[in-house]
Amino acid sequence: MATEKDKGLREEHMEEPADVTEEAEEEIEEAEETEVLEPEAAEEEVEEAEEEEEEFLEAEKRRPGKEKEELEEDIVEERFYTIPLGKAWISQRKRRAPKAVRIVRNFVLKHMKVRTEVEEEEEAERLVIDNEVNERLWSRGIEKPPRKIRVRVVKDKEGVVTVRLAEGD
């Protein structure tokens, strides 16, 4: 024998499929109401797509990789060095990689004659060590930096000195 509770539950479950069918009917009606694009509207969409493509190309020109190519045109001086890092191995095990970074920085400052002091109306030159060089120095951890590293040092018109890995390394 079915109790009143069971009858109520059955009625609730029976109503759900009706709701689902109503929602499906509404979706079908909405799909039918969508308009077919006229030729003028299609032309406008094509123009909008072309504008978006132009904006994309302009943004592509401002990409960070493009800046590197432009910087290469402004090169004033470029040198390749093999920097010995053996002195970093004299220090304690847990201080070797930071010591190697300091050795690279001091080597480049000395050999590229970078001015770090500000003189009258002139800006101090900057030294930038590329992330790849840093990763190479830290590649085997803090305890075992490489014994030497080959780098390419570039100085541009603005006096910015950039240290990069030499190609092929």
C-alpha positions as CSV (number, residue, x, y, z in Angstrom):
1,M,0.0,0.0,0.0
2,A,1.3,3.4,-0.9
3,T,1.3,6.1,1.7
4,E,0.5,9.7,1.1
5,K,4.2,10.5,1.3
6,D,5.1,8.1,-1.4
7,K,2.3,9.5,-3.6
8,G,3.7,13.0,-3.1
9,L,7.2,11.9,-4.0
10,R,6.0,10.2,-7.1
11,E,4.1,13.3,-8.2
12,E,7.2,15.4,-7.8
13,H,9.3,13.1,-9.9
14,M,6.6,13.0,-12.6
15,E,6.6,16.8,-12.8
16,E,10.4,17.1,-13.5
17,P,10.3,15.6,-17.0
18,A,7.6,18.0,-17.9
19,D,9.9,20.9,-16.8
20,V,12.7,19.5,-18.9
21,T,10.6,19.3,-22.0
22,E,9.4,22.9,-21.5
23,E,13.0,24.1,-21.3
24,A,13.9,22.1,-24.4
25,E,10.9,23.7,-26.2
26,E,12.1,27.2,-25.1
27,E,15.6,26.5,-26.4
28,I,14.2,25.4,-29.8
29,E,12.1,28.5,-30.1
30,E,15.1,30.7,-29.3
31,A,17.2,28.9,-31.9
32,E,14.4,29.5,-34.5
33,E,14.3,33.2,-33.6
34,T,17.9,33.8,-34.5
35,E,18.2,35.9,-37.6
36,V,20.1,35.1,-40.7
37,L,22.8,37.7,-41.4
38,E,22.2,40.0,-44.3
39,P,25.1,40.7,-46.7
40,E,25.7,44.1,-45.2
41,A,26.1,42.6,-41.7
42,A,28.4,39.9,-43.1
43,E,30.6,42.7,-44.6
44,E,30.7,44.5,-41.2
45,E,31.9,41.3,-39.5
46,V,34.6,40.9,-42.1
47,E,35.8,44.5,-41.5
48,E,35.8,43.9,-37.7
49,A,37.9,40.7,-38.2
50,E,40.4,42.7,-40.3
51,E,40.7,45.4,-37.7
52,E,41.3,42.8,-35.0
53,E,44.0,41.2,-37.2
54,E,45.7,44.6,-37.6
55,E,45.6,45.2,-33.8
56,F,47.1,41.8,-33.3
57,L,50.0,42.6,-35.7
58,E,50.7,45.9,-34.0
59,A,50.8,44.1,-30.6
60,E,53.1,41.5,-32.2
61,K,55.5,44.3,-33.1
62,R,55.6,45.4,-29.4
63,R,56.5,41.8,-28.3
64,P,59.5,41.5,-25.9
65,G,61.4,39.3,-28.5
66,K,61.2,42.1,-31.0
67,E,62.8,44.5,-28.6
68,K,65.8,42.3,-28.4
69,E,66.2,42.5,-32.2
70,E,66.0,46.3,-32.0
71,L,68.6,46.4,-29.2
72,E,71.0,44.4,-31.4
73,E,70.9,47.2,-33.9
74,D,71.9,49.7,-31.2
75,I,75.0,47.7,-30.2
76,V,78.0,49.9,-29.5
77,E,80.3,47.2,-28.2
78,E,80.2,43.5,-28.1
79,R,82.7,41.1,-26.6
80,F,83.0,37.4,-25.7
81,Y,84.6,36.4,-22.5
82,T,85.4,33.1,-20.7
83,I,85.1,34.0,-17.1
84,P,87.0,31.7,-14.7
85,L,85.0,30.9,-11.6
86,G,87.6,28.8,-9.7
87,K,87.8,31.3,-6.9
88,A,84.1,30.6,-6.1
89,W,85.2,27.1,-5.1
90,I,87.5,28.5,-2.4
91,S,84.5,29.7,-0.3
92,Q,82.2,27.6,1.8
93,R,80.0,25.0,0.0
94,K,76.7,26.9,0.7
95,R,78.1,30.2,-0.6
96,R,79.7,29.1,-3.9
97,A,76.9,30.0,-6.4
98,P,76.3,33.5,-5.0
99,K,80.0,34.0,-5.1
100,A,80.1,33.0,-8.7
101,V,77.4,35.6,-9.5
102,R,79.5,38.3,-7.8
103,I,82.6,37.2,-9.7
104,V,80.7,37.5,-13.1
105,R,79.4,40.9,-12.1
106,N,82.8,42.3,-11.0
107,F,84.6,40.8,-14.1
108,V,82.2,42.5,-16.5
109,L,82.3,45.8,-14.6
110,K,86.1,45.8,-14.8
111,H,86.5,44.6,-18.4
112,M,83.7,46.7,-19.9
113,K,84.7,49.8,-17.9
114,V,81.2,50.3,-16.6
115,R,80.7,53.5,-14.7
116,T,78.6,52.9,-11.6
117,E,79.0,56.4,-10.1
118,V,76.7,59.2,-11.3
119,E,78.6,62.2,-12.7
120,E,77.1,65.6,-13.6
121,E,74.0,65.4,-15.8
122,E,74.9,61.8,-16.8
123,E,73.2,58.6,-15.7
124,A,75.1,55.7,-14.3
125,E,75.5,52.8,-16.7
126,R,73.5,49.7,-15.8
127,L,74.7,46.1,-15.7
128,V,72.0,43.4,-16.6
129,I,72.8,39.7,-16.1
130,D,70.5,37.7,-18.3
131,N,68.4,35.0,-16.7
132,E,70.0,32.2,-18.7
133,V,73.4,33.1,-17.3
134,N,72.0,33.0,-13.8
135,E,70.4,29.7,-14.4
136,R,73.7,28.3,-15.8
137,L,75.5,29.4,-12.6
138,W,72.8,27.8,-10.4
139,S,72.2,24.7,-12.6
140,R,73.9,22.3,-10.3
141,G,72.8,24.0,-7.1
142,I,74.4,26.3,-4.6
143,E,77.3,23.9,-3.9
144,K,78.6,23.2,-7.4
145,P,78.7,26.1,-9.8
146,P,80.6,25.7,-13.0
147,R,84.4,26.2,-13.1
148,K,84.1,28.6,-15.9
149,I,81.4,30.2,-18.1
150,R,81.5,31.6,-21.6
151,V,79.4,34.8,-22.0
152,R,78.6,37.5,-24.6
153,V,78.7,41.0,-23.2
154,V,76.9,43.7,-25.2
155,K,76.9,47.5,-24.5
156,D,74.2,49.6,-26.2
157,K,73.9,53.4,-26.9
158,E,72.2,54.1,-23.6
159,G,75.1,52.6,-21.7
160,V,73.2,49.4,-20.6
161,V,75.6,46.4,-20.4
162,T,73.9,43.1,-20.9
163,V,75.6,39.7,-20.1
164,R,74.2,36.8,-22.1
165,L,75.4,33.2,-22.7
166,A,77.6,32.8,-25.7
167,E,75.8,31.0,-28.5
168,G,76.5,27.3,-28.6
169,D,76.6,27.1,-24.8
